[in-house]
């Protein structure tokens, strides 16, 4: 299976073969007392060299899972030991997988933090350029219910032609409307943010509070 292959790549190839043989014994695909194929056949079945196959058999012999009978070959000795070995291997691999996933998560977070840091640096650099090009602070005007022209749109009031002000944002309760279009409605309680020359605040105040300006 693909998942098993991913796990077993962590082991040397001869140990992978040993685990695969133990799995077959545990699953009764190899029976106790059955003679395992000659090293050359085993090597062909698992696509490894005869030397790698020999090392795999030696691992299983050392664990008491198989035995070698001189002049005869290798035989399955214990299904229970094969099962214990395979399950132990699975547990070890599960721990390794968890470690790998944690490492991947740490690396991912590290990359994300580096990306955030890079974006912040870009933002700071861009902000600095903007301030160098346009070093001004927007004017503010909060409209009370005493203001005139309430519930009118920016287009209705022809604000730029009347005052020279360019509205860049409108604070409406908990919502900040950036770059409001010509059909944005101006209501009581709104705070207008706008830019213009040094007289633009006076003109905007006169537009919405003409009586105050005439006194």
Backbone as a ProteinNet text record, in pm:
[ID]
protein_1_A
[PRIMARY]
XXXXXXXXXXXXXXXXXXXXXXXXXXXXXXXXXXXXXXXXXXXXXXXXXXXXXXXXXXXXXXXXXXXXXXXXXXXXXXXXXXXXXXXXXXXXXXXXXXXXXXXXXXXXXXXXXXXXXXXXXXXXXXXXXXXXXXXXXXXXXXXXXXXXXXXXXXXXXXXXXXXXXXXXXXXXXXXXXXXXXXXXXXXXXXXXXXXXXXXXXXXXXXXXXXXXXXX
[TERTIARY]
84.6	0	87.2	32	110.6	153.4	61.1	94.1	205.4	203.1	305.8	439.8	440.2	565.5	626.2	540.4	590.4	656.2	596	652.7	786.4	788.5	904	1026	1007.5	1123.3	1217.1	1167	1249.9	1352.4	1332.9	1422.4	1515.6	1632.7	1715.6	1635.8	1671.8	1591	1579.4	1687.5	1678.3	1581.4	1572.4	1476	1332.9	1316.7	1185.1	1138.3	1230.5	1196.3	1163.3	1239.9	1213.8	1073.8	1035.1	902	793.4	815.6	716.7	699.9	809.8	799.9	725	757.2	689.1	539.3	503.4	362.1	291.7	357.4	298.5	282.4	378.6	367.7	251.9	241.8	133.7	-2.6	-10.2	-136.6	-163.1	-75.6	-89.4	-70.8	-8.1	26.9	147.8	230.8	335	295	289	246.6	365.9	338.7	442.2	490.8	621.9	680.8	704.7	651.3	667.7	808.3	862.3	994.2	979.4	1059.3	1058.8	1144.7	1110.5	1182.1	1332.2	1404.7	1549.4	1579.6	1700.9	1735.8	1718.7	1754.6	1744	1599	1510.2	1367.1	1309.8	1346.9	1301	1348.4	1473.6	1528.5	1449.8	1410.7	1333.6	1194.5	1132.3	996	992	1097.1	1099.3	1185.2	1234.7	1313.9	1435.9	1508.5	1631.4	1741	1863	1974.2	1968.5	2030.7	2035.7	2098.5	2196.3	2259.3	2160.7	2077.2	1974.5	1873.4	1835.4	1742.6	1803.4	1933.1	2000.7	1998.9	2025.3	2023	1883.4	1779.7	1642.2	1610.4	1652.3	1627.4	1703	1824.9	1904.1	1835.7	1772.2	1698.6	1587.5	1513.4	1401.1	1449.8	1563.6	1621.5	1662.4	1726.8	1769.2	1650.2	1535.5	1415.3	1334.5	1380.1	1309.1	1184.7	1172.3	1056.2	1077.8	1202.5	1238.8	1359.8	1385.9	1505.5	1567.1	1697.4	1768.4	1816.8	1776.4	1820.2	1928.9	2047.2	2161.4	2136.5	2163.5	2145.8	2002.7	1910.6	1769.6	1710.3	1733.5	1680.1	1619.8	1543.5	1482.6	1335.4	1291.6	1155.1	1088.6	955.6	879.3	873	908.5	914.5	802.3	766.7	668.1	583.7	452.1	360.6	343.8	338.6	318.2	432.3	555.6	669.6	668.4	623.9	614.2	512	400	294.3	342.4	413.1	464.4	564.7	653.3	754.1	688.3	590.5	523.8	447.5	376.3	299.8	392.7	506.5	603.4	657.6	683.5	729.8	625.9	497	389.2	383.5	400	396.8	510.8	629.4	746.3	724.1	667.3	643.7	536.6	436	332.2	391.5	482.8	550.8	631.8	700.5	782.1	695.1	578.4	486.5	439.8	406.7	361.9	474.1	597.7	711.5	728.1	710.6	724	615.7	491.9	382	404.2	454.5	483.6	592.7	694.9	803.7	752.6	666.2	609.3	525.6	448.9	366	452.7	562.1	654.2	715.1	756.8	816.5	714.5	589.1	483.1	459.3	451.2	431.5	549.3	669	787.6	780	739	726	619.4	507.1	398.9	444.5	520.5	570.9	668.3	751.5	845	769.1	658.5	578.2	511.4	457.9	396.4	499.5	620	726.2	761.6	766.4	798.2	688.8	562	450.9	452.3	485.8	492.9	602.5	715.3	824.5	782.3	709.4	661.3	561.4	474.3	375.3	443.5	542.4	613.9	685.8	747.5	818.1	721.1	605.5	505.4	447.5	420.4	367.3	464.7	592.9	695.5	697.8	685.3	684.8	563.5	447.3	324.6	338	393.6	410.2	509.6	609.8	706.9	643	550.8	485.6	373.4	296.6	181.1	180.2	265.9	278.7	168.3	42.9	-65.2	-155.9	-230.3	-324.9	-465.8	-557.5	-693.8	-762.7	-849.7	-935.1	-1053.1	-1112.1	-1228.8	-1342.4	-1463.2	-1581.5	-1694.1	-1737.6	-1848	-1978.1	-2076.8	-2204.2	-2305.2	-2359.1	-2464.9	-2599	-2706.3	-2839.7	-2876.7	-2786.3	-2808.7	-2755.9	-2681.1	-2624.4	-2733.6	-2710.2	-2804.1	-2750.4	-2830.3	-2794.9	-2783.4	-2840.7	-2835.6	-2918.7	-2878.7	-2944.3	-2928	-2832.6	-2799.2	-2676.7	-2657.1	-2539.7	-2425.2	-2306.7	-2190.3	-2212	-2275.3	-2302.8	-2405.4	-2508.3	-2611.4	-2551.4	-2456.7	-2400.9	-2290	-2240.7	-2134.9	-2020	-1977.9	-1886.6	-1755.2	-1697.3	-1565.9	-1574.6	-1677.7	-1693.5	-1727.2	-1803.2	-1845.5	-1734.6	-1652.5	-1555.9	-1411	-1387.9	-1252.1	-1207.3	-1299.5	-1265.1	-1281.5	-1190.1	-1201.5	-1224.5	-1344.5	-1376.5	-1308	-1225.3	-1153.2	-1213.9	-1298.3	-1362.4	-1478	-1574.7	-1687	-1702.1	-1696.2	-1719.4	-1867.1	-1933.4	-2077.1	-2097.2	-2120.9	-2133.1	-2007.8	-2024	-1908.4	-1843.6	-1887.6	-1834.9	-1758.3	-1637.9	-1557.1	-1565.9	-1626.6	-1643.7	-1528.9	-1437	-1321.8	-1354.7	-1298.4	-1318.1	-1465.9	-1552.4	-1695.9	-1726.6	-1816.7	-1854.9	-1949.5	-1991.1	-2076.6	-2215.1	-2254.7	-2389.1	-2390.4	-2276.8	-2271.9	-2356.3	-2444.9	-2535.5	-2471	-2486.2	-2430	-2541.7	-2518.7	-2623.7	-2571.6	-2665.1	-2628.3	-2544.7	-2439.8	-2351.1	-2230.8	-2235.3	-2121.6	-2002.1	-1883.2	-1760.1	-1698.3	-1679.9	-1622.5	-1471.3	-1395.9	-1251.4	-1221	-1150.7	-1130.4	-997.2	-952.1	-826.1	-853	-763.2	-775.9	-676.1	-695.2	-602.2	-631.4	-560.4	-570.5	-706.6	-788.3	-920.1	-1034.3	-1001.8	-1108.2	-1194	-1134.9	-1214.1	-1316.7	-1276.8	-1368.9	-1483.5	-1452.8	-1557.9	-1654.5	-1603.2	-1689.9	-1780.6	-1725.8	-1808.5	-1918.3	-1884.1	-1983.9	-2090.9	-2051.6	-2147.6	-2254.2	-2213.6	-2308.7	-2365.8	-2294	-2342.1	-2332.9	-2409.4	-2396.3	-2431.2	-2524.1	-2560.9	-2448.9	-2380.7	-2268.4	-2159.8	-2138.2	-2031.4	-2069.6	-2201.5	-2242	-2245.6	-2243.3	-2249	-2117.5
-120.8	0	124.5	232.9	355.6	407	404.1	451.6	371.5	235.4	150.1	179.1	199.9	229.6	358.9	457.1	583.1	560.6	470.8	444.4	371.7	266.2	177.3	239.7	347.5	413.5	469.2	477	525.7	421	292.6	185.1	148.5	86	30.1	-73.5	-93.9	-179.5	-322.3	-378	-516	-526.7	-420.6	-421.3	-407.3	-330.1	-320.9	-458.1	-531.2	-664.6	-757.4	-746.9	-829.1	-803	-675.4	-639.3	-692.9	-682.5	-731.1	-881.9	-955.5	-1100.8	-1133	-1059.5	-1081.3	-1053.3	-952	-920.9	-1036.4	-1095.4	-1207.9	-1330.1	-1348.8	-1460.4	-1435.9	-1311	-1275.9	-1289.3	-1260.7	-1269.3	-1409.7	-1506.4	-1647.6	-1667	-1570.9	-1594.2	-1686.6	-1684.8	-1785.1	-1865.9	-1995.3	-2080.7	-2123.4	-2148.3	-2200.9	-2334.4	-2350.8	-2472.1	-2465.3	-2360.8	-2348.1	-2300.4	-2355.2	-2313.8	-2187.3	-2088.2	-1963.5	-1983.4	-1911.4	-1924.8	-1905	-1959.5	-1938.5	-1789.6	-1753.6	-1610.7	-1541.9	-1609.6	-1548.6	-1521.9	-1617.6	-1598.4	-1488.4	-1490.1	-1387.7	-1249.6	-1244	-1117.7	-1067.3	-1158	-1119.3	-1070.9	-1141.8	-1103.7	-964.2	-928.5	-799.6	-696.3	-734.4	-643.7	-590.1	-684.5	-647.6	-745.4	-719.1	-808.6	-931.3	-1045.1	-1163.4	-1132.2	-1042.5	-1005.9	-935.9	-846.1	-778.9	-880.1	-977.3	-1081.9	-1164.7	-1194.1	-1271.2	-1195.5	-1064.9	-984.8	-982.6	-974.7	-973.7	-1103.7	-1216.7	-1346.1	-1355.8	-1305.5	-1309.3	-1231.5	-1117	-1040.4	-1126.1	-1196.1	-1278.1	-1400.9	-1454.7	-1566.8	-1521.1	-1405.7	-1352.7	-1329	-1296.5	-1268.6	-1394.3	-1509.1	-1634.8	-1650.7	-1570.3	-1578	-1684.2	-1699.8	-1801.2	-1879.8	-1991.1	-2067.5	-2114.8	-2127.8	-2176.1	-2318.7	-2406.1	-2545.1	-2566.1	-2598.4	-2610.4	-2715.8	-2674.9	-2764.3	-2774.3	-2705.3	-2714.8	-2578.6	-2479.4	-2346.6	-2282.3	-2173.7	-2098.7	-2134.8	-2153.8	-2195.7	-2100.8	-2089.3	-2009.2	-2084.6	-2014.8	-2078.9	-2034.4	-1901.6	-1852.4	-1739.8	-1766.1	-1660.8	-1554.5	-1595.3	-1501.1	-1398.8	-1446	-1353.2	-1261.5	-1314.9	-1231.8	-1120.9	-1158.1	-1059.8	-952.2	-993.7	-898.8	-803.1	-859.6	-777.4	-676.4	-721.2	-631.7	-521.9	-559.4	-459.7	-360	-409.8	-319.9	-220.4	-272.1	-185.5	-79.2	-119.5	-24.2	85.1	45.8	145.1	244.3	191.1	279	375.1	323.9	408.3	512.9	477.1	573.7	690.4	659.8	766	853	787.4	862.2	951.9	899.7	980	1103.4	1085.6	1199.9	1303.8	1255.4	1347.5	1421.5	1347.3	1409.7	1515.9	1482.8	1578.3	1703.4	1683.3	1798.3	1885.2	1819.1	1893.4	1971.9	1907.1	1975.2	2094.9	2077	2186.4	2303.4	2272	2376.9	2450.6	2373.2	2435.2	2522.3	2474.7	2552.6	2684.3	2677.3	2798.8	2894.5	2837.3	2920.5	2993.9	2919.5	2983.8	3092.4	3065.8	3163.6	3289.5	3269.9	3385.6	3467.3	3396.8	3467.2	3545.8	3486.9	3556	3680.4	3665.5	3780.1	3889.9	3849.9	3948	4021.1	3946.7	4008	4105.9	4066.2	4154.3	4282	4267.4	4384.6	4480.6	4422.7	4507.4	4580.5	4509.7	4573.3	4684.3	4657.2	4758.3	4882.6	4860.3	4974.5	5055.7	4983.1	5052.5	5130.9	5068.6	5136.4	5256.7	5241	5351.8	5468.8	5434.4	5540	5614.9	5540	5605.9	5695.8	5648	5727.3	5856.2	5847.4	5968	6065.4	6010.8	6097.7	6170.7	6100.8	6160.2	6254.4	6213.2	6292.6	6308.8	6395.2	6409.5	6497.4	6452.3	6529	6436.1	6496.2	6423.2	6465.5	6372	6410.2	6494.4	6582.8	6658.3	6569.6	6603.4	6529.3	6626.8	6582	6662.3	6566.4	6572.8	6487.8	6565.8	6506.7	6574.6	6541	6646.4	6627.4	6636.8	6619.7	6630.2	6775.8	6870.3	7010.5	7046.6	6955.4	6983.3	6979.9	7055.6	7050.6	6950.3	6926.1	6833.5	6688.6	6655.9	6517.2	6429.1	6302	6202	6234.7	6321	6348.5	6265.4	6245.4	6171.2	6266.9	6211.1	6291.6	6357.7	6284.9	6338.1	6451.2	6435.6	6539.6	6672.7	6663.5	6785	6845.3	6768.8	6820.2	6875.6	6796.3	6843.2	6895.8	6824.8	6868.8	7006.5	7026.7	7155.8	7267.3	7232.6	7334.6	7372.2	7275.8	7302	7270.9	7193.7	7150.5	7030.5	6973.5	6859.8	6728.4	6636.7	6500	6408	6349.3	6260.9	6126.6	6086.4	5959.5	5849	5886.9	5784.4	5846.5	5761.4	5802.2	5698.7	5744.7	5655.9	5658.8	5544.7	5535.3	5433.1	5480.8	5395.1	5308.1	5174.7	5085.1	5049.6	5111.8	5076.9	5194.8	5164.6	5266.1	5241.9	5335.4	5323.8	5397.7	5322	5380.9	5414.5	5523.5	5568.1	5561.6	5631.6	5624.5	5677.8	5610.7	5653.5	5771.5	5818.7	5937.6	5915.8	5788.4	5761.6	5726.4	5745.3	5723.2	5829.6	5786.6	5880.3	5931.1	6060.3	6124.7	6144.6	6092.3	6094.8	6156.2	6187.4	6240.2	6136.4	6183.4	6093	6048.3	6071.9	6033.8	6125.8	6066.2	6145.9	6140	6256	6264.3	6285.4	6207.7	6226.9	6274.5	6389.3	6446.5	6520.5	6543.9	6616.8	6734.5	6829.3	6949.1	7054.1	7177.7	7283.6	7330.9	7434	7478.4	7539.3	7573.1	7632.4	7532.7	7406.4	7311.2	7278.9	7274.7	7245.9	7355.7	7481.9	7595.3	7585.9	7550.2	7539.1	7424.5	7312.6	7199.5	7233.8	7302.2	7344.4	7439.5	7529.7	7625	7554	7446.8	7372.5	7307	7250.1	7176.9	7261.2	7369.8	7456.4	7601.6	7642.4	7778.6	7888.1	7862.1	7966.3	7991	7883	7899.9	7984.8	7965.1	8038.5	8185	8216	8352.9	8441	8377.2	8456.9	8528.7
0	0	0	-50.8	-62.9	72.3	174.3	307.1	369	348.7	404.5	340.5	210.1	141.1	193	222.7	275.7	411.5	494.8	625.6	612.7	531.6	527.3	463.3	393.5	333.3	440.5	567.7	675.7	717.9	682.2	720.2	606	639.3	532.3	454.2	330.4	243.5	297.2	353.8	402	519.9	601.5	711.7	658.8	552.7	489.9	442	378.4	329.3	445.9	554.5	672.3	727.5	732.8	782.1	688.4	558.7	462.8	472.3	491.9	509.1	638.2	746.6	873.9	860	783.4	761.9	691.5	592.6	519.7	609.9	698.3	793.1	889.2	941.2	1033.8	967.7	838.1	764.3	709.8	743.5	702.3	552.7	487.4	346.9	338.5	443.6	462	585.8	574.3	684.2	769.1	899.5	988.1	933.2	923.8	869.5	720.3	654.3	509.1	475.8	371.9	325.7	241.8	276.6	200.4	77.4	-27.6	-154.2	-137	-228.5	-228.7	-234.5	-188.3	-181.9	-316.8	-423.3	-555.5	-592.5	-557.6	-586.1	-497.3	-369.8	-275.7	-321.1	-365.5	-413.7	-534	-622.3	-739.9	-701.2	-605.7	-562.8	-501.5	-427.8	-359.4	-433	-549.1	-632.4	-557.8	-492.4	-422	-462.9	-418.6	-448.3	-357.4	-396.8	-309.8	-173.9	-170.5	-44.2	48.2	-8.2	72.1	123.8	40.6	83.1	195.9	186.2	291	423.8	419.3	541.3	603.4	518.7	568.8	641.2	582.5	645.9	777.7	780.8	904.7	1016.6	982.9	1084	1144.1	1057.7	1104.5	1180.6	1141.8	1215.6	1355.4	1364.9	1494.7	1587	1530	1608.9	1638	1588.5	1612.3	1527.9	1422.1	1333.4	1226.4	1186.5	1087.5	1137.7	1072.6	1101.4	970.9	971.2	853.6	880.3	793.2	803.5	699.2	746.5	658.1	551.4	429.3	316.9	269.6	339.4	300.7	265.9	354	327.5	450.6	431.6	541	553.8	680	706.6	807.1	796	891.5	1022.8	1131.5	1262.3	1355.3	1355.1	1452.3	1393.1	1387.8	1341.6	1449.7	1577.9	1687.2	1694.1	1681.3	1684.8	1562.7	1448.8	1328.6	1349.8	1414.3	1440	1536.5	1643.6	1741.8	1675.6	1592.4	1524.2	1431.1	1355	1260.7	1334.6	1442.2	1517.6	1586.9	1638.1	1700.1	1598	1479.6	1370.6	1338.8	1334.7	1305.3	1411.2	1539.8	1647.6	1634.4	1605.3	1588.8	1473.8	1365	1249.4	1277.5	1359.7	1395.4	1472.4	1566	1640.8	1545.9	1452	1357.3	1270.2	1231.7	1149	1224	1352.9	1434.1	1443.4	1464.6	1469.9	1337.6	1228.1	1096.1	1074.2	1114.9	1097.5	1182.3	1305.6	1390.7	1328.8	1274.9	1211.7	1091.4	1011.7	895.2	939	1050	1100.3	1146.5	1216.6	1262.8	1143.8	1042.8	924.1	851.3	845.6	779.7	853.2	988.3	1067.1	1049	1041.9	1022.3	889.6	783.5	652	654.2	724.2	731.4	805.9	916	991.2	907.1	831.4	743.6	637.4	588.1	487.2	546.8	670.4	737.6	760.2	803.4	826.3	697.7	588.1	458.7	417	438.3	402.9	488.2	617.4	704.2	658.1	619.2	568.9	442.1	354.3	232	264.1	363.2	402.7	459.1	545.3	603.4	495.6	401.3	294	207	176.5	94	166.4	297.6	376.7	380	393.5	394.7	262.6	150	18.7	3.4	53.6	42.4	121.5	241.8	322.7	258.5	193.3	126	8.2	-60.8	-177.4	-136.2	-33.6	8	159.3	211.7	357.6	416.8	410.8	469.7	548.6	640	723	683	663.5	623.3	730.7	684.8	775.8	816	934.2	981.8	1010	980.8	1013.9	1049.5	1177	1222.7	1211.4	1147.4	1122.2	1232	1293.8	1393.3	1322.7	1400.3	1339.6	1309.8	1345.8	1313.4	1174.2	1114.6	982.5	876.2	769	657.1	553.5	452.4	344.2	391	508.5	553.5	461.7	452.2	365.7	217.8	187.3	47.5	9.7	-119.2	-164.7	-195.9	-206.1	-242.1	-377.1	-466.5	-601	-595.6	-511.6	-500.1	-454.6	-360.3	-302.4	-387.9	-487.2	-575.1	-491.1	-393.4	-289.4	-344.7	-437.8	-485.4	-552.5	-635.1	-702.4	-603.2	-497.9	-401.9	-303.4	-265.4	-157.5	-194.1	-299.7	-333.6	-251.2	-172.4	-87.2	-163.6	-139.8	-191.1	-72	-64.5	48.1	26.3	123.5	110.3	195.8	293.8	376.7	453.1	486.4	570.6	681.2	805.1	918.5	951	930.9	957.9	1069	1189.7	1307.3	1318.5	1306.5	1322.5	1190.2	1081.6	950	890.1	840.5	773.8	623.8	552.1	407.7	339.2	282.3	215.2	70.7	21.7	-117	-156.7	-83.6	-113	-252.6	-319.1	-453.2	-449.8	-566.7	-573	-513	-496.5	-445.8	-297.8	-230.5	-86.3	-16.9	72.1	139.8	268.3	294	411.7	513.8	635.5	737.1	866.9	956.2	1087.2	1161.1	1228.7	1301.2	1220.4	1089.4	1005.6	1031.1	1019.7	1022	883.6	823.2	689.5	700.1	622.9	613.5	472.2	462	329.9	324.2	203.9	182.5	90.1	95.9	12.7	58.7	15.1	54.2	196.1	240.5	379.2	414.2	314.3	341.2	327	296.4	264.7	387.1	506.6	626.9	649.1	630	646.9	546.5	422.9	320.7	352.4	400.1	433	551	651.7	765	720.1	629.9	579.2	496.8	425.9	343.8	430.3	543.5	626.8	741.4	779.5	887.1	843.3	743.5	689.2	791.1	881.2	977	1076.3	1115	1208.5	1144.6	1017	949.6	925.5	919.9	886.8	1010	1131	1254.6	1278.3
[MASK]
+++++++++++++++++++++++++++++++++++++++++++++++++++++++++++++++++++++++++++++++++++++++++++++++++++++++++++++++++++++++++++++++++++++++++++++++++++++++++++++++++++++++++++++++++++++++++++++++++++++++++++++++++++++++

